Amino acid sequence: MATFAPGAKLDWHIHPAGQILLITQGTGYYQEKGKPIQTVHKGEVIKCQPGVEHWHGATPDSGFTYIATTPAQKGKTIWLKRVTDEEYSNKN
């Protein structure tokens, strides 16, 4: 389980075998590279496809909690660059 304070976010990263996020509390953001930010809410499920660069975190006004399941048989999470303030605030 991961819990984020309002405005907190992870860096861009890749899960070689994918990941599933079960949103249990609050409102958050999820974005795949080259796609618009998605706003996600309690009760929703996100399926991060294998090898897809993405980030997720809380919105500026809400905390965000999820349970993640990440198969590790194809390798550990690959951490990339930080999400910039511009990327975080760009909801287009």
C-alpha positions as CSV (number, residue, x, y, z in Angstrom):
1,M,0.0,0.0,0.0
2,A,1.2,3.5,-0.8
3,T,-0.2,6.8,0.6
4,F,0.6,10.2,-0.8
5,A,0.0,13.6,0.7
6,P,-1.7,16.2,-1.6
7,G,0.7,17.1,-4.4
8,A,3.1,14.2,-3.8
9,K,4.0,12.1,-6.9
10,L,6.4,9.4,-8.1
11,D,9.0,9.9,-10.7
12,W,8.5,8.5,-14.3
13,H,9.1,4.8,-14.2
14,I,8.6,1.5,-16.0
15,H,7.4,-1.9,-14.7
16,P,8.8,-4.6,-17.0
17,A,5.9,-7.0,-16.1
18,G,3.3,-4.3,-15.6
19,Q,1.4,-3.2,-12.5
20,I,-2.2,-3.0,-11.2
21,L,-3.2,-0.2,-8.9
22,L,-6.4,-0.5,-6.8
23,I,-7.3,3.0,-5.6
24,T,-8.5,2.9,-2.0
25,Q,-8.7,6.5,-0.9
26,G,-8.7,10.0,-2.3
27,T,-8.1,11.4,-5.8
28,G,-4.9,11.0,-7.9
29,Y,-3.3,11.3,-11.2
30,Y,-2.0,8.6,-13.6
31,Q,-0.2,9.4,-16.8
32,E,1.5,7.3,-19.5
33,K,4.2,9.0,-21.6
34,G,2.7,10.8,-24.6
35,K,-0.9,10.6,-23.2
36,P,-3.0,13.1,-21.2
37,I,-3.1,12.9,-17.4
38,Q,-6.0,10.8,-16.1
39,T,-7.7,11.7,-12.8
40,V,-8.5,8.6,-10.8
41,H,-10.7,8.1,-7.7
42,K,-11.4,5.7,-4.9
43,G,-12.7,2.4,-6.3
44,E,-11.0,2.6,-9.7
45,V,-8.4,0.2,-11.0
46,I,-5.5,1.2,-13.2
47,K,-3.7,-1.4,-15.3
48,C,-0.2,-0.3,-16.1
49,Q,1.0,-2.3,-19.2
50,P,4.4,-3.9,-19.2
51,G,7.2,-1.6,-20.3
52,V,5.1,1.5,-20.5
53,E,6.7,4.7,-19.0
54,H,4.3,6.4,-16.6
55,W,3.9,8.1,-13.2
56,H,1.2,8.5,-10.6
57,G,0.5,10.5,-7.5
58,A,-1.9,12.7,-5.6
59,T,-3.8,15.7,-6.9
60,P,-2.8,19.1,-5.5
61,D,-5.9,19.1,-3.2
62,S,-6.4,15.5,-2.2
63,G,-4.4,12.7,-0.6
64,F,-4.2,9.4,-2.5
65,T,-3.9,5.8,-1.4
66,Y,-3.6,2.6,-3.5
67,I,-2.7,-1.0,-3.2
68,A,-0.3,-2.1,-6.0
69,T,0.5,-5.5,-7.3
70,T,3.6,-5.7,-9.4
71,P,4.9,-9.0,-10.8
72,A,8.7,-9.1,-10.5
73,Q,9.6,-12.1,-12.7
74,K,10.7,-9.8,-15.6
75,G,12.7,-7.5,-13.4
76,K,12.4,-4.7,-10.9
77,T,10.9,-1.2,-11.4
78,I,13.1,1.0,-13.6
79,W,13.1,4.6,-12.2
80,L,13.6,7.4,-14.7
81,K,13.5,11.3,-14.5
82,R,11.4,13.4,-12.1
83,V,8.0,14.6,-13.1
84,T,8.4,18.3,-13.7
85,D,6.0,20.9,-12.3
86,E,4.9,21.6,-15.8
87,E,4.1,17.9,-16.5
88,Y,2.2,17.6,-13.2
89,S,0.0,20.7,-13.9
90,N,-0.6,20.0,-17.6
91,K,-4.0,18.3,-17.8
92,N,-4.4,18.7,-21.6
